[in-house]
């Protein structure tokens, strides 16, 4: 991109600042709580602010008092019984000062970390692209990750670091491995290294396998999985449609969620296969090196999250890694740019759905999932469009092709 003109990232900073100011202004004159204001702006906010950070902080407080938050009968210092279902590594935050008292400061630090990481992910962009980035960052599903103070922000930041360090596979791999140690799903980001760094595949696969063993030994958590959908109005994933039906009292076969999960895998494979037919001919390429690297770091993570079942909307943050590629595609007026337009349209429809719809309606909940599935399949189509052919992939793994 030409270095001329104002960097569009200033637009993102300005719009994010205006968003915070507007939330603060609305909170004052109307004597409304921050939760009520955020809900009015479409964000499925909960009380208190930074609630996910508070949960981790209470586990850290208990750990500091010699209790084990992983115990099945654990009651945190607030008196609420909530068994820890995060990796044991999170308890280490106690040693750097995370406690219920410091949650507000920690939440705002995560907010700054998220915005800074997003600006680094965006890179230099045009003013028009800056407005698109701003619309994405200020959308309800993305603001949700900041409102909750969810530590997936740290995973997002680590994957951005992996992008910035993409020319150094060990450093980039270490960033992805660190993210995987916090939660397993970022392991899909390793696909970017295997496809980009020829001749390093044995090292990278060994590195990934060794990391997975270390993670398996270190996580040591007590899970308490449930089909209770307290977040059914702000979740997405392959199993969510039958679970919403069950949550509404509609009797479904016990195997239906698994059927949807397996069906989504088949449909993803089909959409990738369809995407291969849209590849440009000749020497025409779609996207630049940096945007393609961002795509392969974050988008496989999003696809894995969707396939895994029902996940809170804030994990849609992984789709921000597709933005550099989609915007580069449109900017360069490559063939089939209408696919990029469809992708952006679906993303924004889903991202702002909660702002316009009544989520008390079963119809609206199911329609929202139709958009989620369409976005999932179009993302798979785009992945197929830029995915190396099997022969080229094999040559890359062997290190015989640059």
C-alpha positions in Angstrom: 0.0 0.0 0.0 1.1 3.5 -0.7 2.5 5.4 2.2 0.5 8.5 1.1 -2.5 9.7 3.0 -3.7 9.5 6.6 -3.3 6.0 8.2 -6.8 4.6 8.7 -5.8 3.2 12.1 -6.3 6.7 13.5 -10.0 6.3 12.5 -10.1 3.1 14.7 -8.6 4.9 17.7 -11.0 7.8 17.2 -14.1 5.6 16.8 -13.2 3.4 19.8 -12.6 6.6 21.9 -16.0 8.0 20.8 -17.6 4.7 21.7 -16.2 4.8 25.3 -17.1 8.5 25.6 -20.7 7.8 24.4 -21.1 5.0 26.9 -19.8 7.2 29.7 -22.1 10.1 28.7 -25.2 7.9 28.5 -24.3 6.5 31.9 -24.3 9.9 33.6 -27.4 11.9 32.6 -29.7 8.9 32.5 -28.5 7.5 35.8 -28.1 4.2 34.1 -25.6 1.5 35.1 -22.9 0.6 32.6 -24.5 -2.8 32.1 -27.8 -1.2 31.1 -26.1 1.2 28.7 -24.0 -1.5 27.0 -27.1 -3.7 26.7 -28.8 -0.7 25.0 -25.9 -0.6 22.5 -26.5 -4.3 21.7 -23.8 -5.8 23.9 -25.1 -8.8 26.0 -23.5 -7.3 29.1 -23.6 -8.8 32.5 -23.1 -7.5 36.0 -20.5 -6.7 37.1 -18.2 -5.3 34.4 -15.2 -7.5 33.6 -17.1 -10.5 35.1 -14.8 -13.1 33.5 -11.7 -11.5 34.9 -13.5 -11.4 38.3 -14.1 -15.2 38.2 -10.4 -15.8 37.6 -9.5 -13.3 40.3 -11.6 -15.1 42.9 -9.9 -18.3 42.0 -6.6 -16.6 42.5 -7.7 -15.2 45.8 -8.7 -18.6 47.0 -5.4 -20.0 45.8 -3.5 -17.3 47.7 -5.4 -18.4 50.9 -4.3 -22.0 50.3 -7.5 -23.4 48.9 -7.8 -25.4 45.7 -10.2 -23.8 43.2 -10.2 -27.1 41.2 -11.9 -29.0 44.1 -15.5 -30.2 43.3 -16.8 -28.6 46.6 -14.9 -25.3 46.2 -16.7 -22.1 47.2 -14.9 -18.9 46.2 -14.4 -16.1 48.7 -17.6 -14.4 47.5 -19.6 -17.4 48.6 -20.5 -18.5 45.1 -19.8 -22.1 44.2 -18.0 -22.1 40.9 -15.6 -24.8 40.2 -12.6 -23.7 38.1 -12.6 -24.9 34.5 -9.6 -23.0 33.3 -6.0 -24.3 33.0 -4.1 -24.3 36.2 -1.7 -21.8 34.7 -4.2 -19.0 35.3 -3.7 -19.3 39.0 -0.2 -17.9 38.4 -1.9 -14.5 37.9 -2.1 -14.4 41.7 1.7 -13.8 41.8 1.4 -10.7 39.6 -1.3 -9.1 41.7 -4.6 -10.2 40.2 -7.3 -10.2 42.9 -10.9 -9.2 43.2 -9.7 -5.8 44.3 -7.6 -5.2 41.2 -10.1 -6.5 38.6 -11.1 -3.0 37.3 -7.4 -2.1 36.6 -6.9 -5.5 35.0 -10.0 -5.1 32.9 -8.8 -1.8 31.5 -5.4 -3.2 30.9 -7.0 -6.0 28.8 -9.0 -3.3 27.0 -5.8 -1.4 26.0 -4.1 -4.7 25.1 -7.0 -5.6 22.8 -7.1 -2.3 21.0 -3.3 -2.2 20.6 -3.3 -5.7 19.2 -6.1 -4.9 16.8 -4.2 -1.9 15.5 -1.1 -4.1 15.0 -3.2 -6.7 13.2 -4.8 -4.1 10.9 -1.5 -2.6 9.8 -1.4 0.6 7.8 -4.8 0.9 6.0 -6.8 3.5 4.1 -9.4 5.7 5.7 -12.3 3.7 4.2 -10.7 0.5 5.6 -10.2 2.2 8.9 -14.0 2.8 9.1 -14.6 -0.9 8.4 -12.2 -1.9 11.1 -13.9 0.6 13.5 -17.3 -0.9 12.7 -15.9 -4.4 13.4 -14.2 -3.4 16.7 -17.3 -1.5 18.0 -19.7 -4.3 17.0 -21.6 -6.0 19.9 -19.9 -9.4 19.5 -16.4 -7.8 19.6 -17.1 -5.3 22.4 -18.4 -8.3 24.4 -14.9 -9.7 24.9 -13.8 -6.4 26.5 -17.0 -6.0 28.5 -16.4 -9.5 30.0 -12.7 -8.8 30.5 -12.3 -12.3 29.0 -8.7 -13.6 29.0 -9.2 -14.7 25.4 -7.9 -11.2 24.7 -4.5 -12.5 25.8 -4.8 -15.4 23.3 -5.7 -12.8 20.6 -2.7 -10.7 21.5 -0.4 -13.8 21.3 -1.7 -14.7 17.9 -1.1 -11.2 16.7 2.5 -11.6 18.1 2.8 -14.8 16.0 1.8 -12.7 12.9 4.4 -10.0 13.7 7.1 -12.7 14.2 6.1 -14.8 11.2 9.6 -14.6 9.7 11.0 -16.3 12.7 9.2 -19.6 13.0 10.5 -20.5 16.5 9.3 -17.2 18.0 6.0 -17.3 16.1 5.6 -21.0 17.1 6.3 -20.1 20.7 3.6 -17.4 20.7 1.0 -19.9 19.3 2.1 -22.5 21.8 1.7 -20.0 24.6 -1.8 -19.3 23.4 -2.5 -23.0 23.2 -1.3 -23.5 26.8 -4.0 -21.1 28.0 -6.8 -22.7 25.9 -6.4 -25.6 23.5 -8.1 -24.2 20.4 -5.3 -21.8 19.2 -3.3 -24.9 18.2 -5.0 -24.5 14.8 -2.7 -21.5 14.3 0.2 -23.9 13.7 -1.2 -24.5 10.3 0.2 -21.1 9.2 3.7 -22.1 10.1 3.6 -25.5 8.5 2.3 -24.0 5.2 4.7 -21.0 5.2 8.1 -22.2 6.4 9.4 -24.8 4.0 11.9 -27.3 5.4 10.8 -26.6 9.0 7.9 -29.0 9.2 9.6 -31.7 11.2 10.8 -29.1 13.7 7.4 -27.5 13.9 5.5 -30.7 14.3 7.8 -31.9 17.0 7.5 -28.6 18.7 3.7 -28.8 18.5 3.6 -32.4 19.8 5.9 -31.6 22.7 3.9 -28.6 23.6 0.7 -30.6 23.5 2.2 -33.1 25.9 3.3 -30.3 28.3 -0.2 -28.8 28.1 -1.9 -32.1 28.8 0.2 -32.5 31.9 -0.2 -28.9 33.0 -3.8 -28.2 32.5 -5.2 -30.4 35.2 -8.7 -29.0 35.5 -12.1 -30.1 36.8 -14.6 -29.7 34.0 -18.3 -29.1 34.6 -19.7 -29.2 31.1 -23.4 -28.7 30.6 -26.0 -28.2 27.9 -27.5 -25.4 29.9 -27.5 -22.3 27.7 -27.3 -19.3 29.9 -25.6 -17.6 26.9 -27.9 -19.0 24.2 -28.7 -15.5 22.8 -25.0 -14.7 22.4 -23.4 -17.9 21.3 -22.5 -19.6 18.0 -21.2 -23.0 17.0 -22.1 -26.2 15.2 -24.2 -27.7 18.1 -26.1 -24.6 19.1 -29.2 -25.0 16.9 -30.3 -28.3 18.6 -29.3 -27.0 22.0 -31.4 -23.9 21.6 -34.3 -26.1 20.7 -33.7 -28.2 23.7 -33.4 -25.1 25.9 -36.8 -24.0 24.7 -38.4 -27.3 25.7 -38.4 -28.9 22.2 -37.7 -32.6 22.5 -34.7 -33.6 20.4 -32.8 -36.9 20.0 -29.7 -37.0 22.2 -27.5 -37.6 19.2 -28.7 -34.5 17.3 -26.0 -32.1 18.6 -23.3 -34.6 17.5 -25.1 -35.0 14.2 -24.9 -31.2 13.6 -21.3 -31.2 14.6 -20.3 -34.0 12.2 -22.5 -32.4 9.5 -20.7 -29.1 9.9 -17.4 -30.8 9.3 -18.7 -32.4 6.1 -20.1 -29.0 4.9 -16.8 -27.3 5.7 -14.9 -29.8 3.6 -17.5 -29.3 0.8 -17.2 -25.5 1.0 -13.4 -25.7 0.8 -13.7 -27.9 -2.2 -16.1 -25.4 -3.8 -13.6 -22.6 -3.0 -10.9 -24.3 -5.1 -13.0 -23.7 -8.2 -12.8 -20.0 -7.7 -9.1 -19.8 -7.8 -7.7 -17.0 -10.1 -6.0 -18.1 -13.3 -2.5 -17.3 -14.3 -0.3 -15.2 -12.1 -3.0 -13.3 -10.5 -2.9 -13.5 -6.7 -5.4 -12.6 -4.0 -4.1 -10.8 -0.9 -0.5 -9.9 0.1 1.9 -12.0 2.1 1.1 -10.4 5.4 -2.7 -10.6 5.0 -2.4 -14.3 4.0 -0.3 -15.0 7.0 -2.9 -13.3 9.3 -5.6 -15.4 7.6 -3.9 -18.7 8.3 -3.1 -17.8 11.9 -6.6 -16.9 13.0 -9.2 -18.3 10.6 -8.4 -22.0 11.3 -8.8 -21.2 15.0 -12.3 -19.7 14.3 -13.2 -22.8 12.2 -12.1 -25.1 15.0 -14.1 -23.1 17.6 -17.2 -23.4 15.4 -16.8 -27.1 14.9 -16.2 -27.6 18.7 -19.8 -26.9 19.6 -21.4 -23.9 21.3 -19.1 -21.0 22.1 -19.7 -17.5 23.4 -19.7 -14.8 20.7 -16.5 -13.2 21.9 -14.6 -16.0 20.2 -15.7 -14.4 16.9 -12.8 -12.1 17.6 -10.7 -14.7 15.7 -12.4 -13.6 12.5 -10.7 -10.3 12.8 -7.6 -12.1 11.4 -9.5 -12.5 8.1 -10.0 -8.7 7.8 -6.5 -7.9 6.4 -6.9 -10.5 3.7 -10.5 -9.6 2.8 -9.6 -5.9 2.6 -6.5 -6.6 0.6 -8.6 -8.7 -1.8 -11.0 -5.9 -2.3 -8.3 -3.2 -2.5 -6.5 -5.0 -5.3 -9.7 -5.7 -7.3 -8.8 -9.3 -7.8 -11.1 -11.8 -9.5 -14.2 -12.9 -7.6 -14.0 -10.0 -5.2 -17.8 -10.4 -4.8 -17.0 -13.3 -2.4 -15.1 -10.9 -0.2 -18.2 -8.5 -0.2 -20.5 -11.4 0.7 -18.1 -12.3 3.6 -18.0 -8.8 4.9 -21.8 -8.5 4.7 -22.4 -11.7 6.6 -19.9 -10.7 9.2 -21.5 -7.4 9.9 -25.1 -8.8 9.9 -24.1 -11.3 12.5 -21.9 -8.8 14.5 -24.8 -6.4 14.9 -27.8 -8.8 15.0 -28.2 -8.4 18.8 -28.5 -4.7 18.4 -31.6 -4.9 16.2 -33.3 -8.2 17.0 -35.5 -9.5 19.9 -33.5 -12.5 21.2 -36.5 -13.5 23.3 -37.9 -14.9 20.0 -37.0 -18.5 19.1 -37.4 -17.5 15.4 -34.8 -14.7 15.7 -32.4 -17.0 17.6 -32.6 -19.6 14.8 -32.3 -17.0 12.1 -29.2 -15.7 13.7 -27.7 -19.2 13.6 -28.5 -19.3 9.9 -26.3 -16.3 9.4 -23.6 -17.9 11.7 -23.6 -21.0 9.5 -23.5 -19.0 6.3 -20.5 -17.0 7.6 -18.8 -20.3 8.6 -19.3 -21.8 5.1 -18.3 -18.7 3.2 -15.2 -18.6 5.4 -14.5 -22.2 4.4 -15.0 -21.2 0.7 -12.4 -18.4 1.1 -10.0 -20.9 2.8 -10.4 -23.2 -0.2 -9.7 -20.4 -2.6 -6.3 -19.6 -1.1 -5.3 -23.1 0.1 -2.4 -24.7 -1.6 -3.2 -27.6 -3.9 -2.4 -31.1 -2.4 0.7 -31.5 -4.7 2.0 -28.1 -3.7 1.2 -28.7 -0.1 3.3 -31.9 -0.2 6.2 -30.2 -1.8 6.0 -27.4 0.8 6.1 -30.1 3.6 9.2 -31.6 1.9 10.8 -28.2 1.7 11.2 -28.4 -2.1 9.1 -25.4 -3.0 9.3 -21.8 -1.8 
